[in-house]
Every structure is written in C-alpha cells, then in structure tokens.
Amino acid sequence: MQCDRAREFLSAYRDDELGPDERHAVTGHIEGCKTCNDTLADDERIGRFVKRLGRVPPPPALAS
C-alpha cells in the first residue's frame, strides 16, 4: 500500500471502521512507514486534545 492510499484510510482505521482486509493492509503499511505512523499519532493526539476541550454552549446571540 502506498502512503497516499493509506492516508485515505487513517481516520477509519483510528475509529475501527475498516474491514479485516483493509485494516490488515493499513496496519502493515503503518508499521513500516514512519511518516504515516507519525500522522496517525498526530491525529490521535489532536483527537484527545479536542475531547478534553469539552462542549461549550453557544452564545444566545448566535440563535438570531
């Protein structure tokens, strides 16, 4: 699998939404590709950061 193809699957891979064949192919690529492995790690870090932010109610003025 090439990097550009693997990157298309990273979000679904992270969310455990791939079928077994696709997951196996992406796992194999990530294990051998530092760039894609780092991209996945960055995506996971960003996801954890966003979750920690929590939800903030919108200001009332936004309704209008």
N, CA, C and O atoms as a Tripos MOL2 file, in Angstrom:
@<TRIPOS>MOLECULE
protein
  256   255    64     0     0
PROTEIN
NO_CHARGES

@<TRIPOS>ATOM
      1 N           0.8550   -1.1730    0.0000 N.3       1 MET1
      2 CA          0.0000    0.0000    0.0000 C.3       1 MET1
      3 C           0.9000    1.2350    0.0000 C.2       1 MET1
      4 O           1.8960    1.2880    0.7220 O.2       1 MET1
      5 N           0.5480    2.2010   -0.7970 N.am      2 GLN2
      6 CA          1.2860    3.4610   -0.8770 C.3       2 GLN2
      7 C           0.7690    4.4360    0.1870 C.2       2 GLN2
      8 O          -0.3550    4.3020    0.6710 O.2       2 GLN2
      9 N           1.5990    5.4130    0.5410 N.am      3 CYS3
     10 CA          1.2400    6.3830    1.5750 C.3       3 CYS3
     11 C          -0.0540    7.1280    1.2580 C.2       3 CYS3
     12 O          -0.9050    7.2850    2.1330 O.2       3 CYS3
     13 N          -0.2130    7.5880    0.0190 N.am      4 ASP4
     14 CA         -1.4140    8.3650   -0.3000 C.3       4 ASP4
     15 C          -2.6780    7.5360   -0.0890 C.2       4 ASP4
     16 O          -3.6910    8.0610    0.3730 O.2       4 ASP4
     17 N          -2.6270    6.2760   -0.4150 N.am      5 ARG5
     18 CA         -3.7830    5.3880   -0.2090 C.3       5 ARG5
     19 C          -3.9910    5.1250    1.2880 C.2       5 ARG5
     20 O          -5.1240    5.1440    1.7700 O.2       5 ARG5
     21 N          -2.9110    4.8840    2.0110 N.am      6 ALA6
     22 CA         -3.0110    4.6210    3.4520 C.3       6 ALA6
     23 C          -3.6080    5.8260    4.1700 C.2       6 ALA6
     24 O          -4.4290    5.6620    5.0730 O.2       6 ALA6
     25 N          -3.2070    7.0280    3.7820 N.am      7 ARG7
     26 CA         -3.7210    8.2390    4.4350 C.3       7 ARG7
     27 C          -5.2300    8.3790    4.2610 C.2       7 ARG7
     28 O          -5.9070    8.9380    5.1240 O.2       7 ARG7
     29 N          -5.7540    7.8760    3.1580 N.am      8 GLU8
     30 CA         -7.2080    7.9090    2.9420 C.3       8 GLU8
     31 C          -7.9490    7.0760    3.9910 C.2       8 GLU8
     32 O          -9.1120    7.3410    4.2950 O.2       8 GLU8
     33 N          -7.2750    6.0800    4.5330 N.am      9 PHE9
     34 CA         -7.8930    5.1520    5.4700 C.3       9 PHE9
     35 C          -7.5870    5.4520    6.9360 C.2       9 PHE9
     36 O          -8.1610    4.8090    7.8150 O.2       9 PHE9
     37 N          -6.7080    6.4000    7.2280 N.am     10 LEU10
     38 CA         -6.2600    6.5930    8.6060 C.3      10 LEU10
     39 C          -7.4010    6.9320    9.5710 C.2      10 LEU10
     40 O          -7.4400    6.4080   10.6850 O.2      10 LEU10
     41 N          -8.3090    7.7820    9.1660 N.am     11 SER11
     42 CA         -9.4140    8.1460   10.0490 C.3      11 SER11
     43 C         -10.2790    6.9260   10.3570 C.2      11 SER11
     44 O         -10.6100    6.6730   11.5150 O.2      11 SER11
     45 N         -10.6390    6.1820    9.3360 N.am     12 ALA12
     46 CA        -11.4460    4.9810    9.5330 C.3      12 ALA12
     47 C         -10.6680    3.9320   10.3290 C.2      12 ALA12
     48 O         -11.2540    3.1970   11.1240 O.2      12 ALA12
     49 N          -9.3650    3.8610   10.1220 N.am     13 TYR13
     50 CA         -8.5110    2.9370   10.8680 C.3      13 TYR13
     51 C          -8.5400    3.2960   12.3470 C.2      13 TYR13
     52 O          -8.7320    2.4310   13.2020 O.2      13 TYR13
     53 N          -8.3500    4.5670   12.6400 N.am     14 ARG14
     54 CA         -8.3320    5.0460   14.0210 C.3      14 ARG14
     55 C          -9.6730    4.7790   14.7110 C.2      14 ARG14
     56 O          -9.7110    4.4610   15.8990 O.2      14 ARG14
     57 N         -10.7630    4.9080   13.9690 N.am     15 ASP15
     58 CA        -12.1020    4.7190   14.5280 C.3      15 ASP15
     59 C         -12.5790    3.2690   14.4490 C.2      15 ASP15
     60 O         -13.7330    2.9770   14.7630 O.2      15 ASP15
     61 N         -11.6980    2.3630   14.0320 N.am     16 ASP16
     62 CA        -12.0110    0.9310   13.9250 C.3      16 ASP16
     63 C         -13.2030    0.6800   13.0050 C.2      16 ASP16
     64 O         -14.1040   -0.0910   13.3350 O.2      16 ASP16
     65 N         -13.1980    1.3350   11.8560 N.am     17 GLU17
     66 CA        -14.2930    1.2250   10.8970 C.3      17 GLU17
     67 C         -13.9160    0.4780    9.6190 C.2      17 GLU17
     68 O         -14.6970    0.4540    8.6680 O.2      17 GLU17
     69 N         -12.7440   -0.1240    9.5850 N.am     18 LEU18
     70 CA        -12.3020   -0.8340    8.3850 C.3      18 LEU18
     71 C         -12.6270   -2.3190    8.4960 C.2      18 LEU18
     72 O         -12.6950   -2.8880    9.5850 O.2      18 LEU18
     73 N         -12.8230   -2.9160    7.3380 N.am     19 GLY19
     74 CA        -12.9690   -4.3560    7.2840 C.3      19 GLY19
     75 C         -11.6220   -5.0090    7.5560 C.2      19 GLY19
     76 O         -10.5930   -4.3340    7.5640 O.2      19 GLY19
     77 N         -11.6220   -6.3150    7.7780 N.am     20 PRO20
     78 CA        -10.3820   -7.0100    8.1400 C.3      20 PRO20
     79 C          -9.2660   -6.8750    7.0980 C.2      20 PRO20
     80 O          -8.1060   -6.6950    7.4660 O.2      20 PRO20
     81 N          -9.5940   -6.9580    5.8130 N.am     21 ASP21
     82 CA         -8.5560   -6.8730    4.7810 C.3      21 ASP21
     83 C          -7.9370   -5.4810    4.7210 C.2      21 ASP21
     84 O          -6.7170   -5.3390    4.6350 O.2      21 ASP21
     85 N          -8.7900   -4.4490    4.7660 N.am     22 GLU22
     86 CA         -8.2780   -3.0770    4.7290 C.3      22 GLU22
     87 C          -7.4650   -2.7820    5.9860 C.2      22 GLU22
     88 O          -6.3980   -2.1720    5.9100 O.2      22 GLU22
     89 N          -7.9660   -3.2120    7.1340 N.am     23 ARG23
     90 CA         -7.2630   -2.9800    8.3960 C.3      23 ARG23
     91 C          -5.8860   -3.6370    8.3650 C.2      23 ARG23
     92 O          -4.8980   -3.0410    8.7930 O.2      23 ARG23
     93 N          -5.8240   -4.8480    7.8650 N.am     24 HIS24
     94 CA         -4.5530   -5.5650    7.7680 C.3      24 HIS24
     95 C          -3.5760   -4.8080    6.8610 C.2      24 HIS24
     96 O          -2.4000   -4.6600    7.1930 O.2      24 HIS24
     97 N          -4.0650   -4.3380    5.7270 N.am     25 ALA25
     98 CA         -3.2040   -3.6160    4.7810 C.3      25 ALA25
     99 C          -2.6990   -2.3070    5.3870 C.2      25 ALA25
    100 O          -1.5220   -1.9750    5.2520 O.2      25 ALA25
    101 N          -3.5780   -1.5690    6.0490 N.am     26 VAL26
    102 CA         -3.1650   -0.2930    6.6600 C.3      26 VAL26
    103 C          -2.2040   -0.5510    7.8120 C.2      26 VAL26
    104 O          -1.2080    0.1590    7.9550 O.2      26 VAL26
    105 N          -2.4880   -1.5560    8.6330 N.am     27 THR27
    106 CA         -1.5920   -1.8930    9.7460 C.3      27 THR27
    107 C          -0.2010   -2.2180    9.2240 C.2      27 THR27
    108 O           0.7980   -1.7370    9.7590 O.2      27 THR27
    109 N          -0.1380   -3.0310    8.1830 N.am     28 GLY28
    110 CA          1.1560   -3.3780    7.6020 C.3      28 GLY28
    111 C           1.9050   -2.1600    7.0960 C.2      28 GLY28
    112 O           3.1200   -2.0530    7.2650 O.2      28 GLY28
    113 N           1.1810   -1.2460    6.4780 N.am     29 HIS29
    114 CA          1.8190   -0.0390    5.9630 C.3      29 HIS29
    115 C           2.3130    0.8450    7.1080 C.2      29 HIS29
    116 O           3.4500    1.3160    7.0920 O.2      29 HIS29
    117 N           1.4540    1.0640    8.0930 N.am     30 ILE30
    118 CA          1.8170    1.9340    9.2150 C.3      30 ILE30
    119 C           3.0280    1.4060    9.9660 C.2      30 ILE30
    120 O           3.8820    2.1820   10.3960 O.2      30 ILE30
    121 N           3.1070    0.1010   10.1260 N.am     31 GLU31
    122 CA          4.2350   -0.4930   10.8400 C.3      31 GLU31
    123 C           5.5560   -0.2700   10.1140 C.2      31 GLU31
    124 O           6.6150   -0.2350   10.7410 O.2      31 GLU31
    125 N           5.4920   -0.1210    8.7980 N.am     32 GLY32
    126 CA          6.7170    0.0560    8.0340 C.3      32 GLY32
    127 C           6.9610    1.4640    7.5380 C.2      32 GLY32
    128 O           7.9550    1.7130    6.8560 O.2      32 GLY32
    129 N           6.0700    2.3970    7.8650 N.am     33 CYS33
    130 CA          6.1930    3.7610    7.3390 C.3      33 CYS33
    131 C           6.1460    4.7650    8.4930 C.2      33 CYS33
    132 O           5.0920    5.0080    9.0810 O.2      33 CYS33
    133 N           7.2920    5.3340    8.8000 N.am     34 LYS34
    134 CA          7.3650    6.2950    9.9010 C.3      34 LYS34
    135 C           6.4770    7.5060    9.6620 C.2      34 LYS34
    136 O           5.8570    8.0080   10.5990 O.2      34 LYS34
    137 N           6.4030    7.9800    8.4330 N.am     35 THR35
    138 CA          5.5990    9.1610    8.1310 C.3      35 THR35
    139 C           4.1190    8.9120    8.4240 C.2      35 THR35
    140 O           3.4770    9.7290    9.0850 O.2      35 THR35
    141 N           3.5810    7.8150    7.9500 N.am     36 CYS36
    142 CA          2.1640    7.5120    8.1880 C.3      36 CYS36
    143 C           1.9180    7.1810    9.6550 C.2      36 CYS36
    144 O           0.8720    7.5310   10.2040 O.2      36 CYS36
    145 N           2.8750    6.5080   10.2940 N.am     37 ASN37
    146 CA          2.7480    6.2160   11.7140 C.3      37 ASN37
    147 C           2.7100    7.5220   12.5090 C.2      37 ASN37
    148 O           1.8990    7.6570   13.4250 O.2      37 ASN37
    149 N           3.5660    8.4750   12.1760 N.am     38 ASP38
    150 CA          3.5720    9.7750   12.8420 C.3      38 ASP38
    151 C           2.2820   10.5410   12.5780 C.2      38 ASP38
    152 O           1.7620   11.2060   13.4740 O.2      38 ASP38
    153 N           1.7620   10.4550   11.3600 N.am     39 THR39
    154 CA          0.4980   11.1240   11.0250 C.3      39 THR39
    155 C          -0.6320   10.5670   11.8680 C.2      39 THR39
    156 O          -1.4420   11.3280   12.3960 O.2      39 THR39
    157 N          -0.6990    9.2560   12.0010 N.am     40 LEU40
    158 CA         -1.7250    8.6230   12.8290 C.3      40 LEU40
    159 C          -1.5770    9.0680   14.2800 C.2      40 LEU40
    160 O          -2.5720    9.3850   14.9310 O.2      40 LEU40
    161 N          -0.3550    9.0970   14.7900 N.am     41 ALA41
    162 CA         -0.1250    9.5260   16.1720 C.3      41 ALA41
    163 C          -0.5570   10.9790   16.3680 C.2      41 ALA41
    164 O          -1.1500   11.3160   17.3920 O.2      41 ALA41
    165 N          -0.2620   11.8380   15.3930 N.am     42 ASP42
    166 CA         -0.6900   13.2400   15.4700 C.3      42 ASP42
    167 C          -2.2080   13.3390   15.4900 C.2      42 ASP42
    168 O          -2.7700   14.0960   16.2820 O.2      42 ASP42
    169 N          -2.8750   12.5840   14.6280 N.am     43 ASP43
    170 CA         -4.3420   12.5860   14.5830 C.3      43 ASP43
    171 C          -4.9260   12.1510   15.9280 C.2      43 ASP43
    172 O          -5.8970   12.7320   16.4120 O.2      43 ASP43
    173 N          -4.3270   11.1300   16.5180 N.am     44 GLU44
    174 CA         -4.8130   10.6440   17.8120 C.3      44 GLU44
    175 C          -4.5980   11.6900   18.9060 C.2      44 GLU44
    176 O          -5.4640   11.8850   19.7600 O.2      44 GLU44
    177 N          -3.4410   12.3640   18.8820 N.am     45 ARG45
    178 CA         -3.1670   13.4250   19.8540 C.3      45 ARG45
    179 C          -4.1640   14.5660   19.7260 C.2      45 ARG45
    180 O          -4.6650   15.0770   20.7280 O.2      45 ARG45
    181 N          -4.4490   14.9630   18.4990 N.am     46 ILE46
    182 CA         -5.4120   16.0450   18.2520 C.3      46 ILE46
    183 C          -6.7960   15.6300   18.7540 C.2      46 ILE46
    184 O          -7.4920   16.4330   19.3750 O.2      46 ILE46
    185 N          -7.1960   14.4020   18.4940 N.am     47 GLY47
    186 CA         -8.4870   13.9050   18.9510 C.3      47 GLY47
    187 C          -8.6060   13.9450   20.4690 C.2      47 GLY47
    188 O          -9.6390   14.3490   21.0050 O.2      47 GLY47
    189 N          -7.5450   13.5240   21.1660 N.am     48 ARG48
    190 CA         -7.5690   13.5660   22.6360 C.3      48 ARG48
    191 C          -7.6520   15.0050   23.1310 C.2      48 ARG48
    192 O          -8.3660   15.2890   24.0920 O.2      48 ARG48
    193 N          -6.9310   15.9080   22.4850 N.am     49 PHE49
    194 CA         -6.9520   17.3190   22.8700 C.3      49 PHE49
    195 C          -8.3490   17.9140   22.6900 C.2      49 PHE49
    196 O          -8.8460   18.6150   23.5720 O.2      49 PHE49
    197 N          -8.9730   17.6400   21.5630 N.am     50 VAL50
    198 CA        -10.3080   18.1790   21.2880 C.3      50 VAL50
    199 C         -11.3240   17.6410   22.3030 C.2      50 VAL50
    200 O         -12.1910   18.3830   22.7640 O.2      50 VAL50
    201 N         -11.2200   16.3670   22.6480 N.am     51 LYS51
    202 CA        -12.1310   15.7910   23.6360 C.3      51 LYS51
    203 C         -11.9790   16.4760   24.9910 C.2      51 LYS51
    204 O         -12.9660   16.6950   25.6940 O.2      51 LYS51
    205 N         -10.7460   16.8120   25.3560 N.am     52 ARG52
    206 CA        -10.5260   17.4880   26.6390 C.3      52 ARG52
    207 C         -11.1270   18.8810   26.6610 C.2      52 ARG52
    208 O         -11.4400   19.3990   27.7330 O.2      52 ARG52
    209 N         -11.2940   19.4910   25.5110 N.am     53 LEU53
    210 CA        -11.8740   20.8320   25.4670 C.3      53 LEU53
    211 C         -13.3230   20.8290   25.9300 C.2      53 LEU53
    212 O         -13.7990   21.8120   26.4960 O.2      53 LEU53
    213 N         -14.0140   19.7410   25.6940 N.am     54 GLY54
    214 CA        -15.4080   19.6350   26.0980 C.3      54 GLY54
    215 C         -16.3110   20.4490   25.1890 C.2      54 GLY54
    216 O         -15.8890   20.9770   24.1600 O.2      54 GLY54
    217 N         -17.5420   20.5310   25.5960 N.am     55 ARG55
    218 CA        -18.5300   21.2820   24.8230 C.3      55 ARG55
    219 C         -18.8660   22.5620   25.5660 C.2      55 ARG55
    220 O         -19.0320   22.5740   26.7850 O.2      55 ARG55
    221 N         -18.9600   23.6110   24.8170 N.am     56 VAL56
    222 CA        -19.3220   24.9110   25.3670 C.3      56 VAL56
    223 C         -20.6230   25.3300   24.7010 C.2      56 VAL56
    224 O         -20.7200   25.3020   23.4740 O.2      56 VAL56
    225 N         -21.6310   25.7220   25.4910 N.am     57 PRO57
    226 CA        -22.8810   26.1400   24.8590 C.3      57 PRO57
    227 C         -22.6630   27.3880   24.0040 C.2      57 PRO57
    228 O         -21.8780   28.2650   24.3660 O.2      57 PRO57
    229 N         -23.3530   27.4640   22.8800 N.am     58 PRO58
    230 CA        -23.1930   28.6420   22.0290 C.3      58 PRO58
    231 C         -23.7890   29.8760   22.7050 C.2      58 PRO58
    232 O         -24.7130   29.7620   23.5100 O.2      58 PRO58
    233 N         -23.2650   31.0410   22.3810 N.am     59 PRO59
    234 CA        -23.8340   32.2550   22.9720 C.3      59 PRO59
    235 C         -25.2590   32.4660   22.4560 C.2      59 PRO59
    236 O         -25.5640   32.1090   21.3180 O.2      59 PRO59
    237 N         -26.1350   33.0450   23.2890 N.am     60 PRO60
    238 CA        -27.5260   33.2590   22.8790 C.3      60 PRO60
    239 C         -27.6630   34.0900   21.5970 C.2      60 PRO60
    240 O         -28.5990   33.8840   20.8250 O.2      60 PRO60
    241 N         -26.7490   35.0120   21.3710 N.am     61 ALA61
    242 CA        -26.8130   35.8660   20.1840 C.3      61 ALA61
    243 C         -26.6700   35.0600   18.8880 C.2      61 ALA61
    244 O         -27.0920   35.5080   17.8220 O.2      61 ALA61
    245 N         -26.0880   33.9000   18.9870 N.am     62 LEU62
    246 CA        -25.8860   33.0740   17.7970 C.3      62 LEU62
    247 C         -27.2140   32.5630   17.2340 C.2      62 LEU62
    248 O         -27.3180   32.3080   16.0340 O.2      62 LEU62
    249 N         -28.2090   32.4130   18.0720 N.am     63 ALA63
    250 CA        -29.5200   31.9110   17.6450 C.3      63 ALA63
    251 C         -30.1850   32.8420   16.6370 C.2      63 ALA63
    252 O         -30.9150   32.3930   15.7530 O.2      63 ALA63
    253 N         -29.9340   34.1150   16.7750 N.am     64 SER64
    254 CA        -30.5720   35.0560   15.8500 C.3      64 SER64
    255 C         -29.7990   35.0750   14.5730 C.2      64 SER64
    256 O         -30.1570   35.8000   13.6450 O.2      64 SER64
@<TRIPOS>BOND
     1     1     2 1
     2     2     3 1
     3     3     4 2
     4     3     5 am
     5     5     6 1
     6     6     7 1
     7     7     8 2
     8     7     9 am
     9     9    10 1
    10    10    11 1
    11    11    12 2
    12    11    13 am
    13    13    14 1
    14    14    15 1
    15    15    16 2
    16    15    17 am
    17    17    18 1
    18    18    19 1
    19    19    20 2
    20    19    21 am
    21    21    22 1
    22    22    23 1
    23    23    24 2
    24    23    25 am
    25    25    26 1
    26    26    27 1
    27    27    28 2
    28    27    29 am
    29    29    30 1
    30    30    31 1
    31    31    32 2
    32    31    33 am
    33    33    34 1
    34    34    35 1
    35    35    36 2
    36    35    37 am
    37    37    38 1
    38    38    39 1
    39    39    40 2
    40    39    41 am
    41    41    42 1
    42    42    43 1
    43    43    44 2
    44    43    45 am
    45    45    46 1
    46    46    47 1
    47    47    48 2
    48    47    49 am
    49    49    50 1
    50    50    51 1
    51    51    52 2
    52    51    53 am
    53    53    54 1
    54    54    55 1
    55    55    56 2
    56    55    57 am
    57    57    58 1
    58    58    59 1
    59    59    60 2
    60    59    61 am
    61    61    62 1
    62    62    63 1
    63    63    64 2
    64    63    65 am
    65    65    66 1
    66    66    67 1
    67    67    68 2
    68    67    69 am
    69    69    70 1
    70    70    71 1
    71    71    72 2
    72    71    73 am
    73    73    74 1
    74    74    75 1
    75    75    76 2
    76    75    77 am
    77    77    78 1
    78    78    79 1
    79    79    80 2
    80    79    81 am
    81    81    82 1
    82    82    83 1
    83    83    84 2
    84    83    85 am
    85    85    86 1
    86    86    87 1
    87    87    88 2
    88    87    89 am
    89    89    90 1
    90    90    91 1
    91    91    92 2
    92    91    93 am
    93    93    94 1
    94    94    95 1
    95    95    96 2
    96    95    97 am
    97    97    98 1
    98    98    99 1
    99    99   100 2
   100    99   101 am
   101   101   102 1
   102   102   103 1
   103   103   104 2
   104   103   105 am
   105   105   106 1
   106   106   107 1
   107   107   108 2
   108   107   109 am
   109   109   110 1
   110   110   111 1
   111   111   112 2
   112   111   113 am
   113   113   114 1
   114   114   115 1
   115   115   116 2
   116   115   117 am
   117   117   118 1
   118   118   119 1
   119   119   120 2
   120   119   121 am
   121   121   122 1
   122   122   123 1
   123   123   124 2
   124   123   125 am
   125   125   126 1
   126   126   127 1
   127   127   128 2
   128   127   129 am
   129   129   130 1
   130   130   131 1
   131   131   132 2
   132   131   133 am
   133   133   134 1
   134   134   135 1
   135   135   136 2
   136   135   137 am
   137   137   138 1
   138   138   139 1
   139   139   140 2
   140   139   141 am
   141   141   142 1
   142   142   143 1
   143   143   144 2
   144   143   145 am
   145   145   146 1
   146   146   147 1
   147   147   148 2
   148   147   149 am
   149   149   150 1
   150   150   151 1
   151   151   152 2
   152   151   153 am
   153   153   154 1
   154   154   155 1
   155   155   156 2
   156   155   157 am
   157   157   158 1
   158   158   159 1
   159   159   160 2
   160   159   161 am
   161   161   162 1
   162   162   163 1
   163   163   164 2
   164   163   165 am
   165   165   166 1
   166   166   167 1
   167   167   168 2
   168   167   169 am
   169   169   170 1
   170   170   171 1
   171   171   172 2
   172   171   173 am
   173   173   174 1
   174   174   175 1
   175   175   176 2
   176   175   177 am
   177   177   178 1
   178   178   179 1
   179   179   180 2
   180   179   181 am
   181   181   182 1
   182   182   183 1
   183   183   184 2
   184   183   185 am
   185   185   186 1
   186   186   187 1
   187   187   188 2
   188   187   189 am
   189   189   190 1
   190   190   191 1
   191   191   192 2
   192   191   193 am
   193   193   194 1
   194   194   195 1
   195   195   196 2
   196   195   197 am
   197   197   198 1
   198   198   199 1
   199   199   200 2
   200   199   201 am
   201   201   202 1
   202   202   203 1
   203   203   204 2
   204   203   205 am
   205   205   206 1
   206   206   207 1
   207   207   208 2
   208   207   209 am
   209   209   210 1
   210   210   211 1
   211   211   212 2
   212   211   213 am
   213   213   214 1
   214   214   215 1
   215   215   216 2
   216   215   217 am
   217   217   218 1
   218   218   219 1
   219   219   220 2
   220   219   221 am
   221   221   222 1
   222   222   223 1
   223   223   224 2
   224   223   225 am
   225   225   226 1
   226   226   227 1
   227   227   228 2
   228   227   229 am
   229   229   230 1
   230   230   231 1
   231   231   232 2
   232   231   233 am
   233   233   234 1
   234   234   235 1
   235   235   236 2
   236   235   237 am
   237   237   238 1
   238   238   239 1
   239   239   240 2
   240   239   241 am
   241   241   242 1
   242   242   243 1
   243   243   244 2
   244   243   245 am
   245   245   246 1
   246   246   247 1
   247   247   248 2
   248   247   249 am
   249   249   250 1
   250   250   251 1
   251   251   252 2
   252   251   253 am
   253   253   254 1
   254   254   255 1
   255   255   256 2
@<TRIPOS>SUBSTRUCTURE
     1 MET1         2 RESIDUE 1 A MET
     2 GLN2         6 RESIDUE 1 A GLN
     3 CYS3        10 RESIDUE 1 A CYS
     4 ASP4        14 RESIDUE 1 A ASP
     5 ARG5        18 RESIDUE 1 A ARG
     6 ALA6        22 RESIDUE 1 A ALA
     7 ARG7        26 RESIDUE 1 A ARG
     8 GLU8        30 RESIDUE 1 A GLU
     9 PHE9        34 RESIDUE 1 A PHE
    10 LEU10       38 RESIDUE 1 A LEU
    11 SER11       42 RESIDUE 1 A SER
    12 ALA12       46 RESIDUE 1 A ALA
    13 TYR13       50 RESIDUE 1 A TYR
    14 ARG14       54 RESIDUE 1 A ARG
    15 ASP15       58 RESIDUE 1 A ASP
    16 ASP16       62 RESIDUE 1 A ASP
    17 GLU17       66 RESIDUE 1 A GLU
    18 LEU18       70 RESIDUE 1 A LEU
    19 GLY19       74 RESIDUE 1 A GLY
    20 PRO20       78 RESIDUE 1 A PRO
    21 ASP21       82 RESIDUE 1 A ASP
    22 GLU22       86 RESIDUE 1 A GLU
    23 ARG23       90 RESIDUE 1 A ARG
    24 HIS24       94 RESIDUE 1 A HIS
    25 ALA25       98 RESIDUE 1 A ALA
    26 VAL26      102 RESIDUE 1 A VAL
    27 THR27      106 RESIDUE 1 A THR
    28 GLY28      110 RESIDUE 1 A GLY
    29 HIS29      114 RESIDUE 1 A HIS
    30 ILE30      118 RESIDUE 1 A ILE
    31 GLU31      122 RESIDUE 1 A GLU
    32 GLY32      126 RESIDUE 1 A GLY
    33 CYS33      130 RESIDUE 1 A CYS
    34 LYS34      134 RESIDUE 1 A LYS
    35 THR35      138 RESIDUE 1 A THR
    36 CYS36      142 RESIDUE 1 A CYS
    37 ASN37      146 RESIDUE 1 A ASN
    38 ASP38      150 RESIDUE 1 A ASP
    39 THR39      154 RESIDUE 1 A THR
    40 LEU40      158 RESIDUE 1 A LEU
    41 ALA41      162 RESIDUE 1 A ALA
    42 ASP42      166 RESIDUE 1 A ASP
    43 ASP43      170 RESIDUE 1 A ASP
    44 GLU44      174 RESIDUE 1 A GLU
    45 ARG45      178 RESIDUE 1 A ARG
    46 ILE46      182 RESIDUE 1 A ILE
    47 GLY47      186 RESIDUE 1 A GLY
    48 ARG48      190 RESIDUE 1 A ARG
    49 PHE49      194 RESIDUE 1 A PHE
    50 VAL50      198 RESIDUE 1 A VAL
    51 LYS51      202 RESIDUE 1 A LYS
    52 ARG52      206 RESIDUE 1 A ARG
    53 LEU53      210 RESIDUE 1 A LEU
    54 GLY54      214 RESIDUE 1 A GLY
    55 ARG55      218 RESIDUE 1 A ARG
    56 VAL56      222 RESIDUE 1 A VAL
    57 PRO57      226 RESIDUE 1 A PRO
    58 PRO58      230 RESIDUE 1 A PRO
    59 PRO59      234 RESIDUE 1 A PRO
    60 PRO60      238 RESIDUE 1 A PRO
    61 ALA61      242 RESIDUE 1 A ALA
    62 LEU62      246 RESIDUE 1 A LEU
    63 ALA63      250 RESIDUE 1 A ALA
    64 SER64      254 RESIDUE 1 A SER
